[in-house]
Amino acid sequence: MFHYSGDDVLIAGSRREELSVRRVRSVLAVAEHRSFSVAAKVLGLTQPAVSQHIKQLEEQLEISLLVRDKEGLRLSPGGAALLPAFRRFLSSNGAILDQLASLGRGTLQILRIASPASYAALSVASAFQSVRERFPNHILDISEIDDEESFQLVRDGDIDFAITSVFVPSPGLRFEALHRDFACVVMSDQNALAKATEIDDTAILSQPMIRFPSGTTSHDWLSTITARAGVEPKTVAEVRQLLTGFQMIRQNMGVAVVPEGAARVCELPGLVAIPLKDRNLVRTLGIVTSDIHHPTDFERHLVDHLRIQKSDV
């Protein structure tokens, strides 16, 4: 029988034939582009070859993966349920090929981690520099993310560890606090509030706001300020990258509530960072690993240097 629930995929009986990377890649390409011809062009294949890949995979799994209706070509309910697993399958295959290519170039190990961009720039980069002499043929691969996606990547073994500020206790995962910083408000030095020594909720919400996405520490802090003040700020823009947001702030388009570390890593001419009057908005960053993870010497030395850097938490 075949069962699917969320990301879990179980194939029983005749369906235990090994999955083909080419077939899975074809399904994902058609799902993304909603076109067999466009998918074939992107993959460098003929349209009949793509169609055959999908037909073979559907026969192997005994389930329809694509449907065509009034909304056009799209994944079937079963195909949509399998989508996360298909993506992980290709990602894992790519990681193996990357490692093989690196070995061919003399690389001994690739350490894959996830980290907020500001912490990666301020702390991970210097820790990596400290261990380079001892591990000259090792590579550090950093994904700059700080949300629940990183926890699943740790569970699946797609990364070795994650550094996050949004961890909640989760089965199979361990958390070790490494660093703490406070909230501040970043604004243009031309802003009327730029000479203040600290800033309160009322002053923050009187300003147009550059916001960062849901799930980030900055978003959560602004939501807290908004809820307790009962005032919704005027949003000018929502951006994902710190540098983009800070460039908008330099032009005096708005202000942003961010961790002190983020303000330090993007110190640009024309910007000032002012502490919040409320010192209860604190970001605690820490390392997340799997209970079954076995760190290499390279990873242990890198983490040891991060521990040396850590503030009092």
Secondary structure, DSSP 8 states (H G I E B T S, - for coil): -EEEETTEEEE-GGGGS---HHHHHHHHHHHHHT-HHHHHHHHT--HHHHHHHHHHHHHHHTS--EEEETTEEEE-HHHHHHHHHHHHHHHHHHHHHHHHHHHHTT--EEEEEE--HHHIIIIIHHHHHHHTTT-TTEEEEEE---SHHHHHHHHHTSSSEEEES-----TTEEEEEEEEEEEEEEEETTSTTTT-S-B-HHHHHTS-EEE--TTSHHHHHHHHHHHHHT----EEEE-SSHHHHHHHHHTTS-BEEEEHHHHHHT--TTEEEEEBS-TT-EEEEEEEEETT----HHHHHHHHHHHHH----
